[in-house]
Amino acid sequence: MGYKSMWESGDPRIAADLRPDTPHPARMYDYYLGGKDNFPADRAAAEKALAANPEFRTTARANRGFLTRAVRCVAGLGVDQFLDVGTGIPTAGNTHQIAQAVDPAARVVYVDNDPIVLSHARALMAGSGPGRTTVLRADLREPAAVLEAVRAEGLLDFSRPVGLVLAAVLHFLRDEDEPYRAVATLLAALPPGSHLVLSHGTADFIPAAVRDRVTGVYDKATAPLVGRSREQVREFFDGLELLEPGVVTVPLWRPEGEPAPGAERVSMYGAVARKI
Ligand SMILES: C[S@@+](CC[C@H](N)C(=O)[O-])C[C@H]1O[C@@H](n2cnc3c(N)ncnc32)[C@H](O)[C@@H]1O
């Protein structure tokens, strides 16, 4: 990527925060996608998850494809500002690049609670194009604090529609973290015409024994993995107008070609909806 991250720079504050010996979901996801921003503990945990469910890689890639098509769709509807919570380590086709390819002036605020994501994302944003992009550290489990940080930063205009992106992040919130309240709190701050882009892992298509092995791996990581059923994922969209085709496995959301065999059993649901 042609930049020196804070991690590589050896900044002791970042190093202390990184907890390289504990697997981080963002770095495991980076490994599934073939990235290099991960430590041995992340790779070992990711390999265990892959041994339990070899589909993880396909699912991660399918999710990135969904993110691209969904953000492009929302930007194509005229939404020119995005709040992306659970950014992930930058890889090919990040939200700001997708949105700014449609509208070069689009503004994107990224929010993540993982320091490695922040260091990489900040370095990447520094070289971004005419649209404005920024990255903040906050936790989705505290949605009011997310909104406060975003408002304080001042890049988004909350009187105009916003694309709220929650891609492959809500499955890191346990029920007691109140994921539905988090989504509702963020949406309540946005005006009608805003859109929600959401994807979420599921165990609907895998045997219970496989699910238990995978959750066992994430229980030792910095965040657990909580698969939810199609109906539970649909509930995140309560009160919104779902765009066609509704809640489907991610490769089946407006595919651009013939979906690969088994697309209807990929372990991630996704949908886009409009606030009315
Ligand atoms: C699997 S990655 C998804 C990245 C990207 N959104 C995508 O769909 O490709 C999940 C991201 O969510 C972040 N995350 C997990 N729990 C979070 C929380 N409670 N608050 C904010 N970010 C969180 C992780 O650090 C990671 O970067």
The ligand as an ORCA input file, in Angstrom:
! r2SCAN-3c Opt
* xyz 0 1
  C     -15.012     -9.025      9.930
  S     -14.460     -7.366     10.010
  C     -15.538     -6.620      8.798
  C     -14.857     -5.553      7.992
  C     -15.720     -4.897      6.919
  N     -16.833     -4.183      7.518
  C     -16.224     -5.897      5.940
  O     -17.428     -6.211      5.962
  O     -15.437     -6.401      5.133
  C     -15.198     -6.796     11.532
  C     -14.665     -5.483     12.046
  O     -15.508     -5.062     13.125
  C     -14.692     -4.548     14.143
  N     -15.418     -4.639     15.422
  C     -15.713     -5.765     16.123
  N     -16.403     -5.448     17.222
  C     -16.562     -4.104     17.217
  C     -17.184     -3.179     18.111
  N     -17.783     -3.596     19.227
  N     -17.141     -1.861     17.803
  C     -16.528     -1.425     16.665
  N     -15.915     -2.251     15.784
  C     -15.936     -3.575     16.071
  C     -13.439     -5.384     14.107
  O     -12.345     -4.730     14.717
  C     -13.257     -5.563     12.601
  O     -12.476     -4.535     12.063
*
